[in-house]
Amino acid sequence: MTLARALSGLMLGFAILLTACVPEAGRSAGGGRHTEALIIETDAGPVRFQVEIADDDVERAQGLMFRERLADDAGMLFEFEKPVNASFWMRNVAISLDIIFIGVDGRILNIEDHAAPYSESSILAAGLTRGVLEIGAGRAEALGVRPGHLVRHPFFQPE
């Protein structure tokens, strides 16, 4: 093997290593997924969030694990292609969250306020769920978000 070939192979390996360290396209440099706007229609008016999308098994399993903070207007939307009887837990989640279960019609079914960090207790939806929104603990109450309110996001639009 010539020196030029060895250096070329070394440079290729280095480029692959650097690529693995660069955030994926569509993801933020902070390690989060790309975000989309989500609006909840409350009695006091619309409330806006920028949500990361978890729409496959790997992303849903990871969720907000190991995060140390979540901005007041941020969240994560877990999307399910078919309605499910959703059950969540807080294993490896370091921050307290409000977990909002959203029905097939885009309306909020129930809310688990201040879900305890690291808890392995099951948190259940009150019915068939198409999506689950996780936001910072206490935000739902502070913003007047309640069961029955409509969630506006392209995922919940009729096809």
C-alpha positions in Angstrom: 0.0 0.0 0.0 1.4 3.4 -0.9 1.6 6.3 1.5 -0.9 8.2 -0.6 -3.5 5.4 -0.4 -3.0 5.0 3.4 -3.4 8.8 3.9 -6.5 8.7 1.7 -8.0 5.9 3.7 -7.2 7.7 6.9 -8.8 10.9 5.7 -11.9 9.0 4.6 -12.2 7.4 8.1 -11.7 10.8 9.7 -14.5 12.3 7.5 -16.9 9.5 8.4 -16.1 10.0 12.1 -16.8 13.8 11.8 -20.0 13.1 9.9 -21.2 10.9 12.8 -20.6 13.9 15.2 -22.6 16.4 13.1 -26.3 16.7 13.9 -28.6 15.0 11.3 -30.3 17.2 8.8 -33.5 18.6 10.2 -32.3 18.3 13.8 -31.1 21.1 16.0 -27.5 21.4 17.1 -28.7 20.9 20.7 -29.4 17.3 19.9 -33.1 17.7 19.6 -35.3 16.8 16.7 -36.6 19.4 14.2 -39.6 21.3 15.6 -43.0 22.1 14.4 -45.7 24.5 15.6 -48.6 23.1 17.6 -51.5 25.1 19.0 -54.0 24.3 21.7 -57.3 26.2 21.6 -58.0 27.1 25.2 -60.9 29.0 26.7 -58.6 32.0 27.0 -57.3 31.7 23.4 -54.7 29.8 21.5 -51.5 28.6 23.2 -48.5 27.9 21.0 -45.7 25.4 21.3 -42.7 24.3 19.2 -42.7 20.5 19.5 -40.2 17.9 18.5 -41.8 15.0 16.7 -41.5 11.4 17.8 -43.2 9.3 15.1 -41.4 6.0 15.1 -40.6 3.3 17.7 -37.1 4.5 18.3 -38.0 8.1 18.8 -40.9 7.3 21.0 -38.8 5.1 23.2 -36.2 7.8 23.6 -38.7 10.6 24.2 -37.3 13.3 26.5 -35.0 10.9 28.4 -31.9 12.5 29.9 -33.0 16.1 29.2 -32.1 18.5 31.9 -34.5 21.3 30.9 -37.4 22.1 28.5 -38.3 25.6 27.4 -41.7 26.9 28.4 -42.9 26.9 24.8 -41.3 23.6 23.9 -42.6 20.1 24.0 -42.5 16.7 22.3 -45.4 15.2 20.3 -45.6 11.5 20.2 -47.5 10.4 17.1 -49.3 7.1 16.6 -50.5 6.1 13.1 -53.3 4.0 14.5 -55.2 4.8 17.8 -53.7 3.1 20.8 -54.4 2.7 24.5 -51.3 4.7 25.4 -49.4 4.2 28.6 -46.3 6.3 29.5 -43.7 6.2 32.2 -40.9 8.6 33.3 -38.0 6.1 33.4 -34.7 8.0 32.7 -36.6 11.4 32.4 -34.8 13.8 34.7 -37.5 16.6 34.6 -41.1 16.7 35.7 -43.5 16.9 32.8 -47.2 17.4 32.1 -48.3 14.5 29.8 -51.3 15.4 27.6 -53.2 12.5 25.9 -54.9 13.5 22.7 -57.8 11.5 21.2 -58.4 10.5 17.6 -60.4 13.8 17.0 -57.5 16.0 18.2 -59.2 16.8 21.5 -57.4 16.4 24.8 -58.6 13.3 26.7 -56.7 13.7 30.0 -53.6 15.4 31.5 -51.1 13.9 34.0 -49.9 17.0 35.8 -46.3 17.1 37.2 -45.4 13.5 36.3 -42.6 12.5 38.6 -39.0 12.2 37.2 -37.6 8.7 37.0 -40.9 7.1 38.0 -41.7 3.7 36.5 -45.4 4.0 37.3 -47.8 3.7 34.3 -49.6 6.8 33.3 -52.6 5.9 31.2 -54.7 7.6 28.6 -58.4 7.9 29.3 -59.3 6.5 25.9 -57.9 5.7 22.4 -55.0 8.1 21.7 -53.5 9.4 18.4 -50.9 11.5 20.1 -49.3 12.4 23.4 -47.9 15.8 24.1 -45.2 16.3 26.8 -44.6 19.8 28.1 -42.9 21.2 31.2 -44.5 20.5 34.5 -47.2 23.0 35.5 -47.5 24.5 32.0 -50.9 23.0 31.3 -52.4 24.5 34.4 -50.7 27.8 34.0 -51.9 28.2 30.4 -55.5 26.9 31.1 -55.1 23.7 29.1 -57.8 21.2 30.0 -59.4 18.0 28.7 -61.7 18.8 25.8 -59.5 21.5 24.3 -58.6 21.1 20.6 -55.0 20.5 19.5 -54.2 22.0 16.1 -51.3 20.3 14.3 -51.2 18.8 10.8 -51.1 15.3 12.3 -54.6 15.7 13.7 -56.2 17.1 10.5 -58.7 14.9 8.7 -57.3 13.1 5.7 
